[in-house]
Every structure is written in structure tokens, then in C-alpha cells.
Amino acid sequence: MWIPETARQGWLIITRDGHIQDHKAEIDAVRDSNARMIALAGKEAKNTWLQLEIVMNQWRAIERRLEQPGPFIYTATRTTLQPVDLK
């Protein structure tokens, strides 16, 4: 699976999976590999331009998460960055 390898590299994952909280296998992979993930969420993330807008609006908040150890998942919209329960 790609999530453990990404975590091993020390990279922050940015995904378009706005329903990550419903995908147990991915949550387990993030938790088990201490990965760090930002999931672009909501109808705001439906195309490349809108995804870029989310990333740019949340840039400083995302950068602060780089200082945090994994595992974590946050969902990002233009106005919020919310943690996902990894249990």
C-alpha cells in the first residue's frame, strides 16, 4: 500500500478523498504507519482549481501540521481544518 511508503519518506499526504473518515483501511494504514494526511473535503474540492483554493486558504494551518508527529488526518475546506478520529 502506498500510505506506509509515503509515511516512511516523511512526506505529508494531501488527498482528494473527502470521505476519508468512512474508509477504515486507509485510516488503519495512516494510524499503523504514523502517516500525516490532509484530505480535501466538501463540494469545494470537486476540481483542480477549487482544490488549489483550499490548499492556499489553509496553507499556514497545513504548514503548522508539518511540525506535528503522525499519525493524523485532517479534512480541509476553504474555511476549516478538522481532525478525523483515527479510532
C-alpha positions in Angstrom: 0.0 0.0 0.0 1.2 3.5 -0.8 0.4 5.1 2.6 3.1 3.3 4.6 5.7 4.1 2.0 4.7 7.8 1.9 4.9 7.9 5.7 8.4 6.2 5.6 9.6 9.0 3.3 8.3 11.6 5.9 6.0 13.2 3.4 2.7 14.9 4.2 -0.1 13.3 2.2 -2.6 15.6 0.5 -5.6 13.6 -0.9 -8.9 14.5 -2.5 -10.7 11.8 -0.5 -13.3 14.0 1.2 -14.9 10.9 2.8 -11.7 9.5 4.3 -13.5 9.1 7.6 -15.6 6.3 6.0 -12.6 4.3 4.7 -11.4 2.0 7.6 -8.5 0.5 5.6 -7.0 3.9 4.9 -7.5 5.1 8.4 -5.8 1.9 9.7 -2.9 2.4 7.3 -2.4 6.1 8.4 -2.5 5.0 12.1 -0.3 2.0 11.7 2.4 3.8 9.7 2.3 7.1 11.6 1.3 8.9 8.4 0.3 12.5 8.2 -2.7 13.3 5.9 -4.7 16.3 4.8 -7.9 15.3 2.9 -9.5 18.0 0.8 -13.2 17.8 1.5 -16.6 19.1 0.6 -18.1 20.2 -2.7 -15.4 22.8 -2.8 -12.9 20.1 -3.7 -14.6 18.9 -6.9 -12.0 20.2 -9.4 -8.3 21.1 -9.6 -8.8 24.9 -9.3 -11.1 24.5 -6.2 -8.7 22.1 -4.6 -5.8 24.6 -5.1 -8.0 27.2 -3.5 -8.5 25.0 -0.4 -4.8 24.4 -0.1 -3.9 28.0 -0.5 -6.5 29.1 2.0 -5.3 26.6 4.5 -1.6 26.8 3.7 -0.4 28.3 7.0 -2.5 25.8 9.0 -1.2 22.9 6.9 2.4 24.1 7.4 1.8 24.1 11.2 0.8 20.4 10.9 4.2 19.6 9.5 5.6 20.2 13.0 3.2 17.5 14.4 4.2 13.9 14.5 1.9 11.4 12.9 -0.5 9.7 12.8 -3.1 12.2 11.9 -5.7 13.0 9.3 -7.3 16.5 8.9 -10.1 17.3 6.5 -9.7 20.7 4.8 -12.2 23.1 3.3 -11.6 26.7 2.4 -12.6 27.7 5.9 -11.8 24.8 8.2 -9.2 22.2 9.1 -10.8 19.5 11.2 -9.2 16.4 12.7 -10.5 13.0 11.9 -10.9 10.4 14.6 -8.4 7.6 13.9 -10.3 5.0 16.1 
